[in-house]
Amino acid sequence: MSDHVHVRLREGLGVNDDGDLVEQFACRCGAVWAKTYPLEGGQPDQ
Ligand SMILES: [Zn+2]
């Protein structure tokens, strides 16, 4: 592939096993990303 600027299209929202909000993105080329939003007041050490 030549230079390609990924376009992050939001695919959906979900919740992972830790209960954090996960936003999923995908480009039409097949690249995918996931952005996690930790819950406010969460305790990372648990
Ligand atoms: Zn792409």
mmCIF file of the protein (N, C-alpha, C, O) and its ligand, coordinates in Angstrom:
data_MODEL
# 
_entry.id   MODEL 
# 
loop_
_entity.id 
_entity.type 
_entity.pdbx_number_of_molecules 
1 polymer     1 
2 non-polymer 1 
# 
_entity_poly.entity_id                      1 
_entity_poly.type                           'polypeptide(L)' 
_entity_poly.nstd_linkage                   no 
_entity_poly.nstd_monomer                   no 
_entity_poly.pdbx_seq_one_letter_code       MSDHVHVRLREGLGVNDDGDLVEQFACRCGAVWAKTYPLEGGQPDQ 
_entity_poly.pdbx_seq_one_letter_code_can   MSDHVHVRLREGLGVNDDGDLVEQFACRCGAVWAKTYPLEGGQPDQ 
_entity_poly.pdbx_strand_id                 A 
# 
loop_
_entity_poly_seq.entity_id 
_entity_poly_seq.num 
_entity_poly_seq.mon_id 
_entity_poly_seq.hetero 
1 1  MET n 
1 2  SER n 
1 3  ASP n 
1 4  HIS n 
1 5  VAL n 
1 6  HIS n 
1 7  VAL n 
1 8  ARG n 
1 9  LEU n 
1 10 ARG n 
1 11 GLU n 
1 12 GLY n 
1 13 LEU n 
1 14 GLY n 
1 15 VAL n 
1 16 ASN n 
1 17 ASP n 
1 18 ASP n 
1 19 GLY n 
1 20 ASP n 
1 21 LEU n 
1 22 VAL n 
1 23 GLU n 
1 24 GLN n 
1 25 PHE n 
1 26 ALA n 
1 27 CYS n 
1 28 ARG n 
1 29 CYS n 
1 30 GLY n 
1 31 ALA n 
1 32 VAL n 
1 33 TRP n 
1 34 ALA n 
1 35 LYS n 
1 36 THR n 
1 37 TYR n 
1 38 PRO n 
1 39 LEU n 
1 40 GLU n 
1 41 GLY n 
1 42 GLY n 
1 43 GLN n 
1 44 PRO n 
1 45 ASP n 
1 46 GLN n 
# 
loop_
_struct_asym.id 
_struct_asym.entity_id 
A 1 
B 2 
# 
loop_
_chem_comp.id 
_chem_comp.type 
_chem_comp.mon_nstd_flag 
ALA 'L-peptide linking' y 
ARG 'L-peptide linking' y 
ASN 'L-peptide linking' y 
ASP 'L-peptide linking' y 
CYS 'L-peptide linking' y 
GLN 'L-peptide linking' y 
GLU 'L-peptide linking' y 
GLY 'peptide linking'   y 
HIS 'L-peptide linking' y 
LEU 'L-peptide linking' y 
LYS 'L-peptide linking' y 
MET 'L-peptide linking' y 
PHE 'L-peptide linking' y 
PRO 'L-peptide linking' y 
SER 'L-peptide linking' y 
THR 'L-peptide linking' y 
TRP 'L-peptide linking' y 
TYR 'L-peptide linking' y 
VAL 'L-peptide linking' y 
ZN  non-polymer         . 
# 
_pdbx_entity_nonpoly.entity_id   2 
_pdbx_entity_nonpoly.name        ? 
_pdbx_entity_nonpoly.comp_id     ZN 
# 
_pdbx_nonpoly_scheme.asym_id         B 
_pdbx_nonpoly_scheme.entity_id       2 
_pdbx_nonpoly_scheme.mon_id          ZN 
_pdbx_nonpoly_scheme.ndb_seq_num     1 
_pdbx_nonpoly_scheme.pdb_seq_num     101 
_pdbx_nonpoly_scheme.auth_seq_num    101 
_pdbx_nonpoly_scheme.pdb_mon_id      ZN 
_pdbx_nonpoly_scheme.auth_mon_id     ZN 
_pdbx_nonpoly_scheme.pdb_strand_id   A 
_pdbx_nonpoly_scheme.pdb_ins_code    . 
# 
loop_
_atom_site.group_PDB 
_atom_site.id 
_atom_site.type_symbol 
_atom_site.label_atom_id 
_atom_site.label_alt_id 
_atom_site.label_comp_id 
_atom_site.label_asym_id 
_atom_site.label_entity_id 
_atom_site.label_seq_id 
_atom_site.pdbx_PDB_ins_code 
_atom_site.Cartn_x 
_atom_site.Cartn_y 
_atom_site.Cartn_z 
_atom_site.occupancy 
_atom_site.B_iso_or_equiv 
_atom_site.pdbx_formal_charge 
_atom_site.auth_seq_id 
_atom_site.auth_comp_id 
_atom_site.auth_asym_id 
_atom_site.auth_atom_id 
_atom_site.pdbx_PDB_model_num 
ATOM   1   N  N  . MET A 1 1  ? 0.836   -1.203 0.000  1.00 0.00 ? 1   MET A N  1 
ATOM   2   C  CA . MET A 1 1  ? 0.000   0.000  0.000  1.00 0.00 ? 1   MET A CA 1 
ATOM   3   C  C  . MET A 1 1  ? 0.871   1.254  0.000  1.00 0.00 ? 1   MET A C  1 
ATOM   4   O  O  . MET A 1 1  ? 1.934   1.275  0.620  1.00 0.00 ? 1   MET A O  1 
ATOM   5   N  N  . SER A 1 2  ? 0.442   2.243  -0.660 1.00 0.00 ? 2   SER A N  1 
ATOM   6   C  CA . SER A 1 2  ? 1.159   3.509  -0.657 1.00 0.00 ? 2   SER A CA 1 
ATOM   7   C  C  . SER A 1 2  ? 0.711   4.318  0.553  1.00 0.00 ? 2   SER A C  1 
ATOM   8   O  O  . SER A 1 2  ? 0.058   3.805  1.462  1.00 0.00 ? 2   SER A O  1 
ATOM   9   N  N  . ASP A 1 3  ? 1.078   5.595  0.539  1.00 0.00 ? 3   ASP A N  1 
ATOM   10  C  CA . ASP A 1 3  ? 0.672   6.431  1.667  1.00 0.00 ? 3   ASP A CA 1 
ATOM   11  C  C  . ASP A 1 3  ? -0.832  6.361  1.855  1.00 0.00 ? 3   ASP A C  1 
ATOM   12  O  O  . ASP A 1 3  ? -1.618  6.531  0.923  1.00 0.00 ? 3   ASP A O  1 
ATOM   13  N  N  . HIS A 1 4  ? -1.178  6.115  3.046  1.00 0.00 ? 4   HIS A N  1 
ATOM   14  C  CA . HIS A 1 4  ? -2.592  5.952  3.341  1.00 0.00 ? 4   HIS A CA 1 
ATOM   15  C  C  . HIS A 1 4  ? -2.880  6.610  4.678  1.00 0.00 ? 4   HIS A C  1 
ATOM   16  O  O  . HIS A 1 4  ? -2.267  6.286  5.695  1.00 0.00 ? 4   HIS A O  1 
ATOM   17  N  N  . VAL A 1 5  ? -3.798  7.511  4.656  1.00 0.00 ? 5   VAL A N  1 
ATOM   18  C  CA . VAL A 1 5  ? -4.187  8.156  5.904  1.00 0.00 ? 5   VAL A CA 1 
ATOM   19  C  C  . VAL A 1 5  ? -5.419  7.439  6.430  1.00 0.00 ? 5   VAL A C  1 
ATOM   20  O  O  . VAL A 1 5  ? -6.491  7.475  5.827  1.00 0.00 ? 5   VAL A O  1 
ATOM   21  N  N  . HIS A 1 6  ? -5.236  6.792  7.561  1.00 0.00 ? 6   HIS A N  1 
ATOM   22  C  CA . HIS A 1 6  ? -6.358  6.043  8.109  1.00 0.00 ? 6   HIS A CA 1 
ATOM   23  C  C  . HIS A 1 6  ? -7.505  6.968  8.482  1.00 0.00 ? 6   HIS A C  1 
ATOM   24  O  O  . HIS A 1 6  ? -7.306  8.069  8.996  1.00 0.00 ? 6   HIS A O  1 
ATOM   25  N  N  . VAL A 1 7  ? -8.670  6.501  8.215  1.00 0.00 ? 7   VAL A N  1 
ATOM   26  C  CA . VAL A 1 7  ? -9.874  7.215  8.624  1.00 0.00 ? 7   VAL A CA 1 
ATOM   27  C  C  . VAL A 1 7  ? -10.519 6.390  9.728  1.00 0.00 ? 7   VAL A C  1 
ATOM   28  O  O  . VAL A 1 7  ? -10.950 5.257  9.515  1.00 0.00 ? 7   VAL A O  1 
ATOM   29  N  N  . ARG A 1 8  ? -10.571 6.983  10.899 1.00 0.00 ? 8   ARG A N  1 
ATOM   30  C  CA . ARG A 1 8  ? -11.107 6.222  12.029 1.00 0.00 ? 8   ARG A CA 1 
ATOM   31  C  C  . ARG A 1 8  ? -12.616 6.386  12.113 1.00 0.00 ? 8   ARG A C  1 
ATOM   32  O  O  . ARG A 1 8  ? -13.129 7.394  12.599 1.00 0.00 ? 8   ARG A O  1 
ATOM   33  N  N  . LEU A 1 9  ? -13.301 5.379  11.631 1.00 0.00 ? 9   LEU A N  1 
ATOM   34  C  CA . LEU A 1 9  ? -14.761 5.392  11.693 1.00 0.00 ? 9   LEU A CA 1 
ATOM   35  C  C  . LEU A 1 9  ? -15.189 4.655  12.951 1.00 0.00 ? 9   LEU A C  1 
ATOM   36  O  O  . LEU A 1 9  ? -14.729 3.546  13.221 1.00 0.00 ? 9   LEU A O  1 
ATOM   37  N  N  . ARG A 1 10 ? -16.056 5.268  13.700 1.00 0.00 ? 10  ARG A N  1 
ATOM   38  C  CA . ARG A 1 10 ? -16.454 4.612  14.938 1.00 0.00 ? 10  ARG A CA 1 
ATOM   39  C  C  . ARG A 1 10 ? -17.324 3.401  14.635 1.00 0.00 ? 10  ARG A C  1 
ATOM   40  O  O  . ARG A 1 10 ? -18.347 3.496  13.957 1.00 0.00 ? 10  ARG A O  1 
ATOM   41  N  N  . GLU A 1 11 ? -16.887 2.267  15.156 1.00 0.00 ? 11  GLU A N  1 
ATOM   42  C  CA . GLU A 1 11 ? -17.613 1.021  14.902 1.00 0.00 ? 11  GLU A CA 1 
ATOM   43  C  C  . GLU A 1 11 ? -18.617 0.716  15.992 1.00 0.00 ? 11  GLU A C  1 
ATOM   44  O  O  . GLU A 1 11 ? -19.645 0.082  15.753 1.00 0.00 ? 11  GLU A O  1 
ATOM   45  N  N  . GLY A 1 12 ? -18.307 1.172  17.183 1.00 0.00 ? 12  GLY A N  1 
ATOM   46  C  CA . GLY A 1 12 ? -19.269 0.879  18.244 1.00 0.00 ? 12  GLY A CA 1 
ATOM   47  C  C  . GLY A 1 12 ? -18.687 1.123  19.610 1.00 0.00 ? 12  GLY A C  1 
ATOM   48  O  O  . GLY A 1 12 ? -17.516 1.471  19.760 1.00 0.00 ? 12  GLY A O  1 
ATOM   49  N  N  . LEU A 1 13 ? -19.515 0.936  20.590 1.00 0.00 ? 13  LEU A N  1 
ATOM   50  C  CA . LEU A 1 13 ? -19.105 1.093  21.968 1.00 0.00 ? 13  LEU A CA 1 
ATOM   51  C  C  . LEU A 1 13 ? -19.365 -0.205 22.711 1.00 0.00 ? 13  LEU A C  1 
ATOM   52  O  O  . LEU A 1 13 ? -20.312 -0.938 22.426 1.00 0.00 ? 13  LEU A O  1 
ATOM   53  N  N  . GLY A 1 14 ? -18.495 -0.462 23.668 1.00 0.00 ? 14  GLY A N  1 
ATOM   54  C  CA . GLY A 1 14 ? -18.699 -1.661 24.461 1.00 0.00 ? 14  GLY A CA 1 
ATOM   55  C  C  . GLY A 1 14 ? -18.085 -1.493 25.822 1.00 0.00 ? 14  GLY A C  1 
ATOM   56  O  O  . GLY A 1 14 ? -17.582 -0.422 26.163 1.00 0.00 ? 14  GLY A O  1 
ATOM   57  N  N  . VAL A 1 15 ? -18.125 -2.539 26.592 1.00 0.00 ? 15  VAL A N  1 
ATOM   58  C  CA . VAL A 1 15 ? -17.552 -2.547 27.922 1.00 0.00 ? 15  VAL A CA 1 
ATOM   59  C  C  . VAL A 1 15 ? -16.668 -3.778 28.027 1.00 0.00 ? 15  VAL A C  1 
ATOM   60  O  O  . VAL A 1 15 ? -17.082 -4.886 27.686 1.00 0.00 ? 15  VAL A O  1 
ATOM   61  N  N  . ASN A 1 16 ? -15.449 -3.574 28.502 1.00 0.00 ? 16  ASN A N  1 
ATOM   62  C  CA . ASN A 1 16 ? -14.551 -4.725 28.611 1.00 0.00 ? 16  ASN A CA 1 
ATOM   63  C  C  . ASN A 1 16 ? -14.750 -5.451 29.938 1.00 0.00 ? 16  ASN A C  1 
ATOM   64  O  O  . ASN A 1 16 ? -15.623 -5.107 30.735 1.00 0.00 ? 16  ASN A O  1 
ATOM   65  N  N  . ASP A 1 17 ? -13.923 -6.455 30.147 1.00 0.00 ? 17  ASP A N  1 
ATOM   66  C  CA . ASP A 1 17 ? -14.086 -7.284 31.343 1.00 0.00 ? 17  ASP A CA 1 
ATOM   67  C  C  . ASP A 1 17 ? -13.878 -6.508 32.633 1.00 0.00 ? 17  ASP A C  1 
ATOM   68  O  O  . ASP A 1 17 ? -14.365 -6.901 33.693 1.00 0.00 ? 17  ASP A O  1 
ATOM   69  N  N  . ASP A 1 18 ? -13.142 -5.390 32.532 1.00 0.00 ? 18  ASP A N  1 
ATOM   70  C  CA . ASP A 1 18 ? -12.891 -4.581 33.728 1.00 0.00 ? 18  ASP A CA 1 
ATOM   71  C  C  . ASP A 1 18 ? -13.994 -3.564 33.975 1.00 0.00 ? 18  ASP A C  1 
ATOM   72  O  O  . ASP A 1 18 ? -13.968 -2.833 34.965 1.00 0.00 ? 18  ASP A O  1 
ATOM   73  N  N  . GLY A 1 19 ? -14.956 -3.523 33.076 1.00 0.00 ? 19  GLY A N  1 
ATOM   74  C  CA . GLY A 1 19 ? -16.042 -2.575 33.237 1.00 0.00 ? 19  GLY A CA 1 
ATOM   75  C  C  . GLY A 1 19 ? -15.734 -1.205 32.672 1.00 0.00 ? 19  GLY A C  1 
ATOM   76  O  O  . GLY A 1 19 ? -16.482 -0.253 32.895 1.00 0.00 ? 19  GLY A O  1 
ATOM   77  N  N  . ASP A 1 20 ? -14.617 -1.098 31.929 1.00 0.00 ? 20  ASP A N  1 
ATOM   78  C  CA . ASP A 1 20 ? -14.276 0.176  31.313 1.00 0.00 ? 20  ASP A CA 1 
ATOM   79  C  C  . ASP A 1 20 ? -15.016 0.328  29.986 1.00 0.00 ? 20  ASP A C  1 
ATOM   80  O  O  . ASP A 1 20 ? -15.321 -0.648 29.302 1.00 0.00 ? 20  ASP A O  1 
ATOM   81  N  N  . LEU A 1 21 ? -15.289 1.575  29.653 1.00 0.00 ? 21  LEU A N  1 
ATOM   82  C  CA . LEU A 1 21 ? -15.935 1.848  28.373 1.00 0.00 ? 21  LEU A CA 1 
ATOM   83  C  C  . LEU A 1 21 ? -14.894 1.734  27.263 1.00 0.00 ? 21  LEU A C  1 
ATOM   84  O  O  . LEU A 1 21 ? -13.810 2.307  27.369 1.00 0.00 ? 21  LEU A O  1 
ATOM   85  N  N  . VAL A 1 22 ? -15.211 1.010  26.219 1.00 0.00 ? 22  VAL A N  1 
ATOM   86  C  CA . VAL A 1 22 ? -14.294 0.828  25.099 1.00 0.00 ? 22  VAL A CA 1 
ATOM   87  C  C  . VAL A 1 22 ? -14.971 1.302  23.822 1.00 0.00 ? 22  VAL A C  1 
ATOM   88  O  O  . VAL A 1 22 ? -16.058 0.845  23.467 1.00 0.00 ? 22  VAL A O  1 
ATOM   89  N  N  . GLU A 1 23 ? -14.302 2.236  23.136 1.00 0.00 ? 23  GLU A N  1 
ATOM   90  C  CA . GLU A 1 23 ? -14.830 2.741  21.884 1.00 0.00 ? 23  GLU A CA 1 
ATOM   91  C  C  . GLU A 1 23 ? -13.985 2.128  20.765 1.00 0.00 ? 23  GLU A C  1 
ATOM   92  O  O  . GLU A 1 23 ? -12.757 2.212  20.798 1.00 0.00 ? 23  GLU A O  1 
ATOM   93  N  N  . GLN A 1 24 ? -14.620 1.529  19.803 1.00 0.00 ? 24  GLN A N  1 
ATOM   94  C  CA . GLN A 1 24 ? -13.899 0.835  18.734 1.00 0.00 ? 24  GLN A CA 1 
ATOM   95  C  C  . GLN A 1 24 ? -14.002 1.611  17.436 1.00 0.00 ? 24  GLN A C  1 
ATOM   96  O  O  . GLN A 1 24 ? -15.062 2.115  17.064 1.00 0.00 ? 24  GLN A O  1 
ATOM   97  N  N  . PHE A 1 25 ? -12.848 1.692  16.747 1.00 0.00 ? 25  PHE A N  1 
ATOM   98  C  CA . PHE A 1 25 ? -12.784 2.387  15.467 1.00 0.00 ? 25  PHE A CA 1 
ATOM   99  C  C  . PHE A 1 25 ? -12.204 1.453  14.419 1.00 0.00 ? 25  PHE A C  1 
ATOM   100 O  O  . PHE A 1 25 ? -11.443 0.541  14.741 1.00 0.00 ? 25  PHE A O  1 
ATOM   101 N  N  . ALA A 1 26 ? -12.565 1.681  13.176 1.00 0.00 ? 26  ALA A N  1 
ATOM   102 C  CA . ALA A 1 26 ? -11.988 0.888  12.102 1.00 0.00 ? 26  ALA A CA 1 
ATOM   103 C  C  . ALA A 1 26 ? -11.897 1.730  10.835 1.00 0.00 ? 26  ALA A C  1 
ATOM   104 O  O  . ALA A 1 26 ? -12.790 2.518  10.525 1.00 0.00 ? 26  ALA A O  1 
ATOM   105 N  N  . CYS A 1 27 ? -10.797 1.543  10.115 1.00 0.00 ? 27  CYS A N  1 
ATOM   106 C  CA . CYS A 1 27 ? -10.636 2.169  8.811  1.00 0.00 ? 27  CYS A CA 1 
ATOM   107 C  C  . CYS A 1 27 ? -11.116 1.174  7.765  1.00 0.00 ? 27  CYS A C  1 
ATOM   108 O  O  . CYS A 1 27 ? -11.120 -0.032 8.013  1.00 0.00 ? 27  CYS A O  1 
ATOM   109 N  N  . ARG A 1 28 ? -11.513 1.659  6.621  1.00 0.00 ? 28  ARG A N  1 
ATOM   110 C  CA . ARG A 1 28 ? -12.001 0.732  5.594  1.00 0.00 ? 28  ARG A CA 1 
ATOM   111 C  C  . ARG A 1 28 ? -10.905 -0.156 5.053  1.00 0.00 ? 28  ARG A C  1 
ATOM   112 O  O  . ARG A 1 28 ? -11.187 -1.136 4.364  1.00 0.00 ? 28  ARG A O  1 
ATOM   113 N  N  . CYS A 1 29 ? -9.639  0.172  5.356  1.00 0.00 ? 29  CYS A N  1 
ATOM   114 C  CA . CYS A 1 29 ? -8.535  -0.683 4.916  1.00 0.00 ? 29  CYS A CA 1 
ATOM   115 C  C  . CYS A 1 29 ? -8.397  -1.896 5.822  1.00 0.00 ? 29  CYS A C  1 
ATOM   116 O  O  . CYS A 1 29 ? -7.671  -2.834 5.493  1.00 0.00 ? 29  CYS A O  1 
ATOM   117 N  N  . GLY A 1 30 ? -9.078  -1.890 6.949  1.00 0.00 ? 30  GLY A N  1 
ATOM   118 C  CA . GLY A 1 30 ? -9.021  -3.035 7.844  1.00 0.00 ? 30  GLY A CA 1 
ATOM   119 C  C  . GLY A 1 30 ? -8.332  -2.750 9.162  1.00 0.00 ? 30  GLY A C  1 
ATOM   120 O  O  . GLY A 1 30 ? -8.419  -3.548 10.095 1.00 0.00 ? 30  GLY A O  1 
ATOM   121 N  N  . ALA A 1 31 ? -7.637  -1.601 9.250  1.00 0.00 ? 31  ALA A N  1 
ATOM   122 C  CA . ALA A 1 31 ? -6.988  -1.252 10.509 1.00 0.00 ? 31  ALA A CA 1 
ATOM   123 C  C  . ALA A 1 31 ? -8.054  -0.964 11.562 1.00 0.00 ? 31  ALA A C  1 
ATOM   124 O  O  . ALA A 1 31 ? -9.096  -0.376 11.273 1.00 0.00 ? 31  ALA A O  1 
ATOM   125 N  N  . VAL A 1 32 ? -7.765  -1.391 12.784 1.00 0.00 ? 32  VAL A N  1 
ATOM   126 C  CA . VAL A 1 32 ? -8.724  -1.177 13.852 1.00 0.00 ? 32  VAL A CA 1 
ATOM   127 C  C  . VAL A 1 32 ? -8.026  -0.567 15.055 1.00 0.00 ? 32  VAL A C  1 
ATOM   128 O  O  . VAL A 1 32 ? -6.824  -0.740 15.254 1.00 0.00 ? 32  VAL A O  1 
ATOM   129 N  N  . TRP A 1 33 ? -8.789  0.134  15.836 1.00 0.00 ? 33  TRP A N  1 
ATOM   130 C  CA . TRP A 1 33 ? -8.283  0.727  17.060 1.00 0.00 ? 33  TRP A CA 1 
ATOM   131 C  C  . TRP A 1 33 ? -9.333  0.546  18.142 1.00 0.00 ? 33  TRP A C  1 
ATOM   132 O  O  . TRP A 1 33 ? -10.519 0.366  17.866 1.00 0.00 ? 33  TRP A O  1 
ATOM   133 N  N  . ALA A 1 34 ? -8.868  0.598  19.365 1.00 0.00 ? 34  ALA A N  1 
ATOM   134 C  CA . ALA A 1 34 ? -9.798  0.581  20.484 1.00 0.00 ? 34  ALA A CA 1 
ATOM   135 C  C  . ALA A 1 34 ? -9.313  1.614  21.486 1.00 0.00 ? 34  ALA A C  1 
ATOM   136 O  O  . ALA A 1 34 ? -8.145  1.624  21.873 1.00 0.00 ? 34  ALA A O  1 
ATOM   137 N  N  . LYS A 1 35 ? -10.211 2.468  21.895 1.00 0.00 ? 35  LYS A N  1 
ATOM   138 C  CA . LYS A 1 35 ? -9.866  3.478  22.875 1.00 0.00 ? 35  LYS A CA 1 
ATOM   139 C  C  . LYS A 1 35 ? -10.640 3.172  24.149 1.00 0.00 ? 35  LYS A C  1 
ATOM   140 O  O  . LYS A 1 35 ? -11.863 3.026  24.147 1.00 0.00 ? 35  LYS A O  1 
ATOM   141 N  N  . THR A 1 36 ? -9.887  3.082  25.226 1.00 0.00 ? 36  THR A N  1 
ATOM   142 C  CA . THR A 1 36 ? -10.505 2.706  26.493 1.00 0.00 ? 36  THR A CA 1 
ATOM   143 C  C  . THR A 1 36 ? -10.669 3.921  27.390 1.00 0.00 ? 36  THR A C  1 
ATOM   144 O  O  . THR A 1 36 ? -9.760  4.741  27.516 1.00 0.00 ? 36  THR A O  1 
ATOM   145 N  N  . TYR A 1 37 ? -11.802 4.026  27.994 1.00 0.00 ? 37  TYR A N  1 
ATOM   146 C  CA . TYR A 1 37 ? -12.073 5.099  28.932 1.00 0.00 ? 37  TYR A CA 1 
ATOM   147 C  C  . TYR A 1 37 ? -12.279 4.496  30.310 1.00 0.00 ? 37  TYR A C  1 
ATOM   148 O  O  . TYR A 1 37 ? -13.355 3.976  30.607 1.00 0.00 ? 37  TYR A O  1 
ATOM   149 N  N  . PRO A 1 38 ? -11.262 4.560  31.149 1.00 0.00 ? 38  PRO A N  1 
ATOM   150 C  CA . PRO A 1 38 ? -11.404 3.999  32.503 1.00 0.00 ? 38  PRO A CA 1 
ATOM   151 C  C  . PRO A 1 38 ? -12.532 4.695  33.247 1.00 0.00 ? 38  PRO A C  1 
ATOM   152 O  O  . PRO A 1 38 ? -12.764 5.892  33.080 1.00 0.00 ? 38  PRO A O  1 
ATOM   153 N  N  . LEU A 1 39 ? -13.207 3.947  34.045 1.00 0.00 ? 39  LEU A N  1 
ATOM   154 C  CA . LEU A 1 39 ? -14.297 4.512  34.824 1.00 0.00 ? 39  LEU A CA 1 
ATOM   155 C  C  . LEU A 1 39 ? -13.748 5.540  35.811 1.00 0.00 ? 39  LEU A C  1 
ATOM   156 O  O  . LEU A 1 39 ? -12.682 5.358  36.399 1.00 0.00 ? 39  LEU A O  1 
ATOM   157 N  N  . GLU A 1 40 ? -14.489 6.598  35.972 1.00 0.00 ? 40  GLU A N  1 
ATOM   158 C  CA . GLU A 1 40 ? -14.075 7.603  36.933 1.00 0.00 ? 40  GLU A CA 1 
ATOM   159 C  C  . GLU A 1 40 ? -14.066 7.006  38.329 1.00 0.00 ? 40  GLU A C  1 
ATOM   160 O  O  . GLU A 1 40 ? -14.972 6.265  38.709 1.00 0.00 ? 40  GLU A O  1 
ATOM   161 N  N  . GLY A 1 41 ? -13.034 7.339  39.081 1.00 0.00 ? 41  GLY A N  1 
ATOM   162 C  CA . GLY A 1 41 ? -12.952 6.826  40.430 1.00 0.00 ? 41  GLY A CA 1 
ATOM   163 C  C  . GLY A 1 41 ? -12.495 5.383  40.493 1.00 0.00 ? 41  GLY A C  1 
ATOM   164 O  O  . GLY A 1 41 ? -12.551 4.747  41.545 1.00 0.00 ? 41  GLY A O  1 
ATOM   165 N  N  . GLY A 1 42 ? -12.046 4.877  39.368 1.00 0.00 ? 42  GLY A N  1 
ATOM   166 C  CA . GLY A 1 42 ? -11.573 3.494  39.352 1.00 0.00 ? 42  GLY A CA 1 
ATOM   167 C  C  . GLY A 1 42 ? -10.279 3.355  40.119 1.00 0.00 ? 42  GLY A C  1 
ATOM   168 O  O  . GLY A 1 42 ? -9.566  4.330  40.353 1.00 0.00 ? 42  GLY A O  1 
ATOM   169 N  N  . GLN A 1 43 ? -9.993  2.149  40.499 1.00 0.00 ? 43  GLN A N  1 
ATOM   170 C  CA . GLN A 1 43 ? -8.770  1.881  41.240 1.00 0.00 ? 43  GLN A CA 1 
ATOM   171 C  C  . GLN A 1 43 ? -7.885  0.965  40.402 1.00 0.00 ? 43  GLN A C  1 
ATOM   172 O  O  . GLN A 1 43 ? -8.117  -0.242 40.339 1.00 0.00 ? 43  GLN A O  1 
ATOM   173 N  N  . PRO A 1 44 ? -6.863  1.547  39.756 1.00 0.00 ? 44  PRO A N  1 
ATOM   174 C  CA . PRO A 1 44 ? -6.029  0.796  38.804 1.00 0.00 ? 44  PRO A CA 1 
ATOM   175 C  C  . PRO A 1 44 ? -5.336  -0.403 39.411 1.00 0.00 ? 44  PRO A C  1 
ATOM   176 O  O  . PRO A 1 44 ? -5.000  -1.348 38.697 1.00 0.00 ? 44  PRO A O  1 
ATOM   177 N  N  . ASP A 1 45 ? -5.120  -0.387 40.688 1.00 0.00 ? 45  ASP A N  1 
ATOM   178 C  CA . ASP A 1 45 ? -4.375  -1.477 41.298 1.00 0.00 ? 45  ASP A CA 1 
ATOM   179 C  C  . ASP A 1 45 ? -5.208  -2.710 41.524 1.00 0.00 ? 45  ASP A C  1 
ATOM   180 O  O  . ASP A 1 45 ? -4.674  -3.764 41.870 1.00 0.00 ? 45  ASP A O  1 
ATOM   181 N  N  . GLN A 1 46 ? -6.485  -2.605 41.340 1.00 0.00 ? 46  GLN A N  1 
ATOM   182 C  CA . GLN A 1 46 ? -7.312  -3.782 41.593 1.00 0.00 ? 46  GLN A CA 1 
ATOM   183 C  C  . GLN A 1 46 ? -7.328  -4.714 40.396 1.00 0.00 ? 46  GLN A C  1 
ATOM   184 O  O  . GLN A 1 46 ? -7.977  -5.759 40.436 1.00 0.00 ? 46  GLN A O  1 
HETATM 185 ZN ZN . ZN  B 2 .  ? -6.599  2.798  6.690  1.00 0.00 2 101 ZN  A ZN 1 
# 
